[in-house]
Amino acid sequence: MGIQCAPMSLQSKPQVVIIGAGPAGMMLAYQLVTNDVPVRVLERHPDFEREFRGELIQPAALGALETLGLLPKLVERKIASPDIERRLFVGESRRVMVPGGKERGALISQAGFLQYLHELCGRHPHYQLDFGTAALQTIRENGRVVALKTRREGTEGRIDGDIFVDCSGRNSGLRKDVGLEVEATQLPADVVWLRFDFSDAPQALPEGVDVHMFGRGVVAVFFPTTRSRLQVAYSAPGDLGSLRKNIPELRRRLLPTVPSKLRPLVEAKLDEHTETQFLRVVVDRLERWHVPGLLFLGDAAHTMSPSGGQGLNLAIRDSVVAANHMLDALHAGQPIDEQVFQKIEAERRTEADMIQGMQTRVHRMVMAPMFVEHIMFTLLGAVLRLSKKASQGGQGAARVEPRYVVPVP
Ligand SMILES: Cc1cc2nc3c(=O)[nH]c(=O)nc-3n(C[C@H](O)[C@H](O)[C@H](O)COP(=O)(O)OP(=O)(O)OC[C@H]3O[C@@H](n4cnc5c(N)ncnc54)[C@H](O)[C@@H]3O)c2cc1C
């Protein structure tokens, strides 16, 4: 359990500037702001509405949300649906064990989640979120990041701060700007996301997150999302970008992967008006997560593949560890400096590396023919059960608990 602390009264409060109002950025903002640290968040989009994003929260991150008192509120507001299981099938119906072990997580609306955190932060005068503001590059003095060059409505500006945290997700431009090396792993398959309105047949929606693997890199994922919609991720080798615009070809390839209960409905609904998005699958990591004055978290530090629904999970867990160490330092009257950043990276890097390693192995396994895939996943399940590592995927490699908990009003 986290420590229930009264909000801190800090004599010298550094201004923390967070780039990106995604899960990593908003969760960090929430924990700092509720502990009386001034935070300014910059978000390049005009709001939290995002097309397709991670919606599965694994048990490992749910625990932190529970400790912070956020989970019951999210459930009460119908932003999160708890007790959701991710199930893995070879073909339509041969069930195999999830490599990370049995997971019961939650599906969450990212937009609803981020909006709720923004509302809670907005109760504090020392919180500011600038929508429509993009960070372009860092401004450094004596080797330390002291400000950002920004753009808002076509006008360039400068935003100063004491500490900068880049939570701007995959392809963060600031990585290159500060000269950090990125190590990337090439993956053989990309993803087309689709969303269908199932308000006329909500009973047909899957109960959890169902992953079907068809060999040679073809994987299709089905899960319910907000407003009685079905979300589908279709992944296969080759150029999937063009599939979005070629509906006959998309139908030819997708429909055989849809479970028979859903297939007639998807077949009837799939047309040029279907919401779709193409995602280039990337797994990469920074050689180091920080430079003087600037820390990277979430996908900006380690871009995750959608495999295993881990991106959101890691982003939330990064933010909890970052808040713990930053608040520890402030409580001890210490600056939030490179040593603090180093502690954050040291605590999080092993898990990010381990889960990326698992994602890369799973991507290789799904490239095999279907019968080999079946054997490999069955064996992997047995080995993990024996080695008792089965809980790592869903539970995280290490315990992550918020240390500074302020009751949610
Ligand atoms: C299409 C898609 C589907 C996905 N599906 C899943 C899934 O099912 N399960 C799962 O766990 N993960 C999934 N992911 C990954 C998951 O969404 C991310 O790993 C997770 O959101 C990472 O959180 P983050 O806060 O680090 O970054 P993000 O969520 O990417 O947030 C970054 C924020 O920074 C903003 N930003 C970017 N650049 C700038 C800038 N220069 N200045 C200001 N703001 C900026 C962006 O607009 C965004 O709001 C998916 C990702 C995508 C793209």
The ligand as an ORCA input file, in Angstrom:
! r2SCAN-3c Opt
* xyz 0 1
  C      -2.879      2.870    -32.897
  C      -2.304      2.441    -31.575
  C      -2.878      1.368    -30.872
  C      -2.327      0.934    -29.689
  N      -2.886     -0.115    -29.000
  C      -2.400     -0.483    -27.794
  C      -3.032     -1.469    -26.978
  O      -4.037     -2.071    -27.364
  N      -2.524     -1.706    -25.730
  C      -1.446     -1.011    -25.244
  O      -1.036     -1.204    -24.098
  N      -0.824     -0.110    -25.994
  C      -1.285      0.187    -27.240
  N      -0.710      1.176    -27.959
  C       0.416      1.834    -27.381
  C      -0.038      2.786    -26.282
  O      -1.109      3.588    -26.711
  C       1.165      3.607    -25.917
  O       2.225      2.731    -25.590
  C       0.864      4.472    -24.717
  O      -0.187      5.344    -25.009
  C       2.132      5.231    -24.387
  O       1.825      6.277    -23.557
  P       2.723      7.573    -23.565
  O       2.071      8.516    -22.616
  O       4.127      7.218    -23.379
  O       2.632      8.137    -25.063
  P       1.372      8.559    -25.938
  O       0.143      7.894    -25.498
  O       1.786      8.388    -27.346
  O       1.198     10.104    -25.614
  C       2.077     11.054    -26.122
  C       1.369     12.399    -26.167
  O       2.321     13.394    -26.516
  C       1.762     14.260    -27.506
  N       2.881     14.819    -28.264
  C       3.645     14.187    -29.177
  N       4.626     15.001    -29.608
  C       4.461     16.176    -28.960
  C       5.165     17.405    -28.983
  N       6.250     17.588    -29.741
  N       4.731     18.409    -28.176
  C       3.632     18.245    -27.392
  N       2.926     17.093    -27.339
  C       3.353     16.063    -28.102
  C       0.861     13.323    -28.318
  O      -0.124     14.053    -29.002
  C       0.271     12.446    -27.222
  O      -0.891     12.998    -26.655
  C      -1.208      1.591    -29.161
  C      -0.655      2.690    -29.851
  C      -1.190      3.118    -31.036
  C      -0.561      4.298    -31.748
*
